[in-house]
Amino acid sequence: MVTLNFAVALFRAERFIGRVWDPACGGGNILTAAHQCGIERVGSDVVQRQGVGGVFFDERDFLEWPLDYFIADNLVTNPPFGRGK
């Protein structure tokens, strides 16, 4: 799990231009950190998530998205390793 402090450090160290998408947003630490750093963000996950700053847009496994479908300029995620198909 990505801690909020680690995610904030990432967004301060790297330059992101445009919207960030976390397709495995979980509890929203990456999205919260992006917001704290003034970055536009959007998230999705396999289950409907509440409390991720009103930026949750879809309930879907990110492995099922078409390869040419992107809703953001940047992809930042920490997928649930070990739970793959």
NORDANOR-V564842 format. One record per pair of residues at least 12 apart in sequence whose C-alpha atoms are under 6 Angstrom apart, sorted by the first residue. I is the first residue (numbers start at 0). J is the second residue. Records with the same first field share a line. If there is no record, write none. Layout:
I: J + J
This chain:
3: 28
6: 29 + 32
7: 32
17: 72
18: 39 + 40 + 71 + 72
19: 40 + 71 + 73 + 74
20: 40 + 41 + 42 + 71 + 74
21: 42 + 75 + 76
22: 42 + 43 + 44 + 61
23: 43 + 44 + 78
24: 42 + 43 + 44
27: 51
41: 54
42: 55
43: 55 + 56 + 57 + 58
44: 58 + 59
45: 58 + 59 + 60
46: 58
